[in-house]
Amino acid sequence: MIIFIILLIILGKNFYVFFRLWHILPAGRILLAVAAILLILCFFAGMLGGNFLPSGVVGFAYRIGTAWFFVALYLLFIFLFIDLLRLVLPMQKILYENWLTLGVLTVVLTAVFTYGYFNYRNKQRVELALTTNKPINRLKIVAISDLHLGYNIGTAELDEWIKLINLENPDIVIMAGDVIDNHIERVVKQNFSFDKIKSRYGVYACIGNHEYIGSTSKISKSLDFLSDAKVTVLRDTAILINDEFYLVGRDDRINSKRKSLSELTQTLDTTKPIILLDHQPYNLEETAKNGIDLQFSGHTHNGQLPPVSWITKRMYEVSHGYISKGNSHIYVSSGIGIWGGKFRIGTHSEYVVITLKHLM
């Protein structure tokens, strides 16, 4: 039922946008109709075609279709705004066979999304200096989330991120889920690897919802890929590193049978620092109750661009950034990668450099 409602919303949005464009366009409406069909097909092929279409075709469709998804979203709000104004102001002419309106829309949207692309490419370095009352040698962590490797983000871009990580000389690198995008096949074919990352203790990740998306068998394929890519996955697992601190990785909440945080921490030595990876930042009060010193999460992308970012701010206690609860530090990342079209408007892509040390 939910999928059917989402389908109707997407189709309804596209119908309204192309209905308005049809009336604005003075000529070439047949080409517009063809473009409408192709763009809608690209979106659905990119989202749903991974299991039966060639990966190259799906990759192309994904890039075009998801970019159009965001452009159409902005056109939707522009046209809705104009239609509301038309209720009180005489604005009929600007929506009917008007090259000037079409030209202004093209220039404005081109400028907005060009800015959004370059803003996405400019990765922000976020630095956090945190303390714990538990004994620990100074620990330097590079934390990233939501890489979404596959159809829109390839090996060249991952290599750029790895260079940024290595410049920090981290003790440990942690990833808070959604390493993979929609379909595992595209990721496997590109031979992604994290073995170029230089860190004292290695690279660790928890599971995100996108590690599950694609097919019923995808989670096992995702785990195999991550292992081959030199990533240690913590799926409802806690490990003691250097006999000094614990790293706990939760399964994603998409798995209703995942362990509770209390189950994961009940056997741990709470005199040692505990670092938690949990993809989706829900129930943050549980973090403080279970003696977690540092939680790192992602998932929200900080909405990527308005109006989605306005929605995520209301959906989550923390959509992006730092919060403390009791003795617990919590950081929710906007992600180093992105879902869909490579646009960041009013948000940024980031990697987080955390220094955790004993409070003397």
JODAFEN-V711561 format. One record per residue. N is the residue number from 1. RES is the residue in one small letter. PHI is phi as a letter, one per 20 degrees, with the letter a starting at -180 (NA if undefined). OMEGA is omega in radians with two decimals (999 if undefined). Layout:
BEGIN
N/RES/PHI/OMEGA  N/RES/PHI/OMEGA
END
This chain:
BEGIN
1/m/NA/-3.13  2/i/f/3.13  3/i/f/3.13  4/f/f/3.13  5/i/f/3.11  6/i/f/3.11  7/l/g/3.14  8/l/f/3.14  9/i/f/-3.13  10/i/f/3.13  11/l/f/3.12  12/g/f/3.09  13/k/g/-3.12  14/n/f/3.13  15/f/f/-3.12  16/y/f/-3.13  17/v/f/-3.12  18/f/f/3.04  19/f/f/3.12  20/r/f/3.13  21/l/f/3.12  22/w/g/-3.12  23/h/f/3.13  24/i/f/-3.03  25/l/f/3.13  26/p/f/-3.11  27/a/b/3.09  28/g/m/-3.07  29/r/f/3.09  30/i/f/3.09  31/l/f/3.10  32/l/f/3.13  33/a/f/3.10  34/v/f/3.12  35/a/f/3.13  36/a/f/-3.14  37/i/f/-3.10  38/l/f/-3.12  39/l/f/3.11  40/i/f/3.11  41/l/f/3.11  42/c/f/-3.12  43/f/f/-3.09  44/f/f/3.07  45/a/f/3.12  46/g/f/-3.12  47/m/e/-2.94  48/l/d/-2.98  49/g/e/-3.04  50/g/f/-3.06  51/n/e/-3.08  52/f/b/3.09  53/l/d/3.08  54/p/g/-3.03  55/s/f/3.10  56/g/f/3.11  57/v/f/-3.13  58/v/f/3.12  59/g/f/3.11  60/f/f/-3.13  61/a/f/3.13  62/y/f/-3.11  63/r/f/-3.14  64/i/f/-3.04  65/g/f/-3.12  66/t/f/3.04  67/a/f/3.10  68/w/f/3.13  69/f/g/-3.12  70/f/f/3.09  71/v/f/3.13  72/a/f/3.10  73/l/f/3.13  74/y/f/3.06  75/l/f/3.12  76/l/g/-3.10  77/f/f/3.08  78/i/f/-3.11  79/f/f/3.08  80/l/f/3.12  81/f/f/3.13  82/i/f/3.14  83/d/f/3.07  84/l/f/3.10  85/l/f/-3.13  86/r/f/3.10  87/l/f/-3.09  88/v/c/-3.10  89/l/c/3.10  90/p/f/-3.07  91/m/c/-3.07  92/q/f/-2.98  93/k/f/-3.05  94/i/f/-3.12  95/l/d/-3.10  96/y/c/3.05  97/e/l/-3.03  98/n/c/3.13  99/w/f/-3.13  100/l/f/3.11  101/t/g/3.14  102/l/f/3.13  103/g/f/3.12  104/v/f/3.11  105/l/g/-3.12  106/t/f/-3.12  107/v/f/-3.10  108/v/f/-3.10  109/l/f/3.08  110/t/f/3.14  111/a/f/-3.09  112/v/f/-3.05  113/f/e/2.99  114/t/f/3.04  115/y/g/-3.12  116/g/g/3.13  117/y/f/-3.11  118/f/f/3.06  119/n/f/3.06  120/y/f/-3.09  121/r/f/-3.12  122/n/e/-3.10  123/k/f/-3.14  124/q/e/3.05  125/r/e/3.12  126/v/d/-3.11  127/e/d/3.11  128/l/c/3.03  129/a/d/-3.03  130/l/c/3.13  131/t/c/3.04  132/t/c/3.12  133/n/e/3.09  134/k/e/-3.09  135/p/f/3.08  136/i/a/2.98  137/n/f/-3.13  138/r/g/-3.06  139/l/d/3.12  140/k/d/-3.06  141/i/d/2.89  142/v/d/-3.05  143/a/d/3.09  144/i/c/3.10  145/s/b/2.97  146/d/l/3.12  147/l/f/3.12  148/h/l/3.12  149/l/f/3.06  150/g/q/-2.97  151/y/f/-3.05  152/n/d/-3.14  153/i/c/-3.03  154/g/d/-3.05  155/t/f/-3.13  156/a/f/3.13  157/e/f/3.08  158/l/f/3.11  159/d/f/3.08  160/e/f/3.14  161/w/f/-3.13  162/i/f/3.08  163/k/f/3.10  164/l/f/3.14  165/i/f/-3.09  166/n/f/3.09  167/l/f/-3.11  168/e/e/-3.06  169/n/l/-3.03  170/p/f/2.97  171/d/f/-3.10  172/i/b/3.08  173/v/d/-3.12  174/i/c/-3.13  175/m/c/-3.04  176/a/e/2.96  177/g/n/-3.05  178/d/l/3.00  179/v/f/-3.06  180/i/d/3.03  181/d/e/-2.89  182/n/g/-3.01  183/h/c/-3.03  184/i/f/-3.04  185/e/g/-3.12  186/r/f/3.14  187/v/f/-3.11  188/v/f/-3.09  189/k/f/-3.09  190/q/e/3.07  191/n/l/3.04  192/f/f/3.08  193/s/b/3.11  194/f/d/-3.05  195/d/f/3.08  196/k/e/3.12  197/i/f/-3.14  198/k/d/3.09  199/s/b/-3.04  200/r/f/-3.03  201/y/d/3.08  202/g/o/-3.07  203/v/c/-3.07  204/y/c/3.14  205/a/b/2.92  206/c/d/-3.12  207/i/e/3.02  208/g/d/-3.11  209/n/f/-3.12  210/h/f/3.01  211/e/f/3.11  212/y/e/-3.00  213/i/f/3.03  214/g/p/3.12  215/s/a/-3.09  216/t/f/-3.11  217/s/e/-2.98  218/k/f/-3.05  219/i/f/3.12  220/s/f/3.10  221/k/f/3.11  222/s/f/3.13  223/l/f/3.10  224/d/f/3.13  225/f/f/-3.10  226/l/f/3.10  227/s/f/3.12  228/d/f/-3.12  229/a/e/3.06  230/k/m/3.06  231/v/d/3.05  232/t/e/-3.10  233/v/e/3.06  234/l/d/-3.10  235/r/d/-3.00  236/d/l/-3.06  237/t/c/3.02  238/a/c/3.10  239/i/c/3.09  240/l/e/-3.08  241/i/d/3.09  242/n/l/-3.12  243/d/l/-3.01  244/e/c/-3.11  245/f/b/3.10  246/y/e/2.96  247/l/c/-3.08  248/v/d/3.08  249/g/c/3.12  250/r/e/2.93  251/d/f/-3.13  252/d/f/-3.09  253/r/f/3.01  254/i/f/3.06  255/n/e/-3.08  256/s/f/-3.11  257/k/e/3.14  258/r/f/-3.13  259/k/f/3.04  260/s/f/3.13  261/l/f/3.11  262/s/f/3.09  263/e/f/-3.10  264/l/f/-3.04  265/t/d/-2.99  266/q/f/-3.13  267/t/e/-3.08  268/l/e/3.06  269/d/e/-3.01  270/t/f/3.01  271/t/f/3.09  272/k/d/3.10  273/p/f/3.13  274/i/c/3.09  275/i/d/-3.05  276/l/d/2.96  277/l/d/3.13  278/d/b/-2.95  279/h/g/-3.04  280/q/d/-3.01  281/p/e/3.08  282/y/d/3.02  283/n/l/-3.05  284/l/f/3.09  285/e/f/3.11  286/e/f/-3.13  287/t/f/3.14  288/a/f/-3.10  289/k/f/-3.06  290/n/d/2.98  291/g/m/3.12  292/i/f/3.13  293/d/e/-3.12  294/l/b/3.00  295/q/d/3.07  296/f/c/-3.10  297/s/c/3.09  298/g/b/2.97  299/h/m/-2.98  300/t/f/-3.02  301/h/l/-2.99  302/n/l/3.09  303/g/n/-3.12  304/q/m/3.13  305/l/b/3.09  306/p/f/0.14  307/p/e/-3.10  308/v/f/-3.14  309/s/f/3.09  310/w/f/-3.14  311/i/f/-3.11  312/t/f/3.11  313/k/f/3.13  314/r/e/-3.13  315/m/f/-3.01  316/y/c/3.04  317/e/g/3.02  318/v/c/3.09  319/s/e/3.12  320/h/a/3.01  321/g/o/-3.00  322/y/d/2.99  323/i/b/3.03  324/s/d/3.06  325/k/c/-3.05  326/g/m/3.10  327/n/e/-3.06  328/s/d/2.99  329/h/e/3.14  330/i/c/3.06  331/y/c/3.08  332/v/d/-3.06  333/s/e/3.03  334/s/f/3.08  335/g/n/3.07  336/i/e/3.11  337/g/e/-3.05  338/i/a/2.98  339/w/e/3.03  340/g/m/-3.11  341/g/g/-3.04  342/k/e/-3.13  343/f/c/3.01  344/r/c/3.13  345/i/c/-3.10  346/g/m/3.06  347/t/c/3.09  348/h/b/3.00  349/s/e/-2.95  350/e/b/2.87  351/y/c/-2.96  352/v/d/3.13  353/v/d/-3.04  354/i/d/2.99  355/t/d/-3.14  356/l/d/-3.13  357/k/b/-3.12  358/h/f/3.04  359/l/f/-3.07  360/m/f/999
END
